[in-house]
Structure formats: C-alpha cells, structure tokens
Amino acid sequence: MSNHAKTITAYAALSLDGRIASTSHEFVRWTSREDWDFFQSELSQADVVVVGAHTFLAAKERLEHRNTIVLSRNMHDAYGTVAYCRPEIGAITHALAPYRTVAVIGGSFVYRFFLERALIDVFHITIEPVVLGSGIHFLAADAHCEWYFAHATSKQLNARGTVMITYTRT
Ligand SMILES: NC(=O)c1ccc[n+]([C@@H]2O[C@H](COP(=O)([O-])OP(=O)(O)OC[C@H]3O[C@@H](n4cnc5c(N)ncnc54)[C@H](OP(=O)(O)O)[C@@H]3O)[C@@H](O)[C@H]2O)c1
C-alpha cells in the first residue's frame, strides 16, 4: 500500500500487563478520561476508521455514524457509513483509496495485520496504570513484527500515571 498523501495512525490503550480488553466483545471502560478525550478528538479528524469485527460489535453505536471499515473474513453488506473488507492487503488498499487520514483502532488482529506489513505511520500507545490479569493481548497470537518506528515521544496524561507514547517513522 502506498502511503503517499495518506496518513495511517493507530491507537491502542494497554493495561500494565499488555492487554487491550478482558474479553473480545466488551466496551472498554478502564481507560482514563484524558486518553478518551484525546482519542475522541483524533477520531473526529479522521476520514475513516479501520476496526476488527469484534471491536466493531463492542462499539457499534459509537462507530456507525463514522466512515468505518470493518475487517472480517465473512462477507457482509455495507450499510450507511459502514463497509466490510477482508483482511487482505489488496482489498484494504482498495477500501482505503478514497481517504487521506486513516485511524486504525484495533483490536489485536487489526494491530497485528497493520504492524506486520509496516503500514502504520504514527502509533499512539497509552499505558494505563491498571492490571487486568487476563484477557486480550495487544497483538493477536503469533505476531511477527519488527518495530520499524524511528522516533518516539512520551507524555504523562494525568497524575494517576497514565502515559502515552507516540511512535513515528521519522
Ligand atoms: N484498549 C484498546 O485500545 C482497544 C482497542 C480496540 C479494541 N479493544 C477491545 O478489544 C476487544 C476486541 O479485540 P480482538 O482482538 O478480540 O478483536 P478484533 O481485532 O477487533 O476483531 C477480530 C476479528 O476481526 C476479524 N479480523 C480482522 N482482521 C483479521 C485478521 N488479520 N485475521 C483474521 N481475522 C481478522 C475476524 O473476524 P471474522 O471472524 O468476522 O473474520 C476476527 O475474529 C474488544 O473487547 C474491544 O473493545 C480495545
């Protein structure tokens, strides 16, 4: 996929033990207000959101009014601003062609797919000071990713200890 004139930004909120959720279909509620506000502000500026089938079901009401591409191996009819796409590079390149600002919002299958193919330009990773103990790891099993970002900045978002690390290619 050519990234010329297209920016692909990914967002993930992790627990201290590297989880993004306790179960596959929950709407995550343990992230901080500061991270939530940042995330919503960013999404409002994105042309399209890319999301996995589980995450879409967990946050359907909030995503349905946005341009949303749901990655799924199963065929579904598009409706409203929601389109479905197979997790294959050709199909995704085609689906993203009309958009310039792309927000990749997980979950673990989607992060793995984009990281393995080095498609992400900017990755905002928020670490929340909570331990889940079990649940969904940041990257789906058997991920093979080389960490290809060249630069990182970090910022403490609140006194509780929430930290955001922003990785960029340059
Ligand atoms: N903390 C955070 O920042 C954060 C961010 C996002 C999500 N979440 C949470 O994480 C949970 C969902 O994560 P998840 O990892 O279970 O699911 P997910 O990545 O949202 O969705 C996985 C599903 O999407 C399809 N899929 C997408 N890309 C695929 C690929 N490359 N290979 C195979 N299948 C692919 C498959 O569905 P089909 O069977 O339809 O093919 C797969 O079962 C939810 O609880 C959500 O709220 C948290």
The ligand as a Gaussian input file, in Angstrom:
#p B3LYP/6-31G(d) Opt

LIG

0 1
 N       -7.814000      -0.947000      24.691000
 C       -7.874000      -0.620000      23.390000
 O       -7.203000       0.307000      22.912000
 C       -8.740000      -1.424000      22.472000
 C       -8.729000      -1.142000      21.100000
 C       -9.519000      -1.911000      20.258000
 C      -10.295000      -2.921000      20.781000
 N      -10.317000      -3.147000      22.106000
 C      -11.113000      -4.265000      22.663000
 O      -10.531000      -5.476000      22.185000
 C      -11.551000      -6.454000      22.027000
 C      -11.538000      -6.966000      20.604000
 O      -10.252000      -7.308000      20.191000
 P       -9.994000      -8.685000      19.412000
 O       -8.535000      -8.787000      19.253000
 O      -10.753000      -9.781000      20.085000
 O      -10.771000      -8.476000      18.040000
 P      -10.677000      -7.531000      16.735000
 O       -9.283000      -7.437000      16.249000
 O      -11.456000      -6.306000      16.974000
 O      -11.532000      -8.424000      15.737000
 C      -11.081000      -9.728000      15.412000
 C      -11.959000     -10.270000      14.329000
 O      -11.861000      -9.435000      13.188000
 C      -11.680000     -10.232000      12.001000
 N      -10.302000      -9.967000      11.579000
 C       -9.812000      -8.704000      11.410000
 N       -8.554000      -8.734000      10.989000
 C       -8.216000     -10.045000      10.887000
 C       -7.035000     -10.717000      10.501000
 N       -5.947000     -10.035000      10.145000
 N       -7.027000     -12.037000      10.540000
 C       -8.110000     -12.721000      10.905000
 N       -9.281000     -12.138000      11.272000
 C       -9.333000     -10.814000      11.265000
 C      -12.020000     -11.635000      12.444000
 O      -13.441000     -11.687000      12.407000
 P      -14.251000     -12.624000      11.374000
 O      -14.457000     -13.909000      12.108000
 O      -15.514000     -11.856000      11.133000
 O      -13.393000     -12.810000      10.176000
 C      -11.551000     -11.663000      13.872000
 O      -12.211000     -12.648000      14.659000
 C      -12.874000      -5.773000      22.370000
 O      -13.217000      -6.060000      23.710000
 C      -12.548000      -4.297000      22.176000
 O      -13.383000      -3.441000      22.938000
 C       -9.549000      -2.425000      22.961000

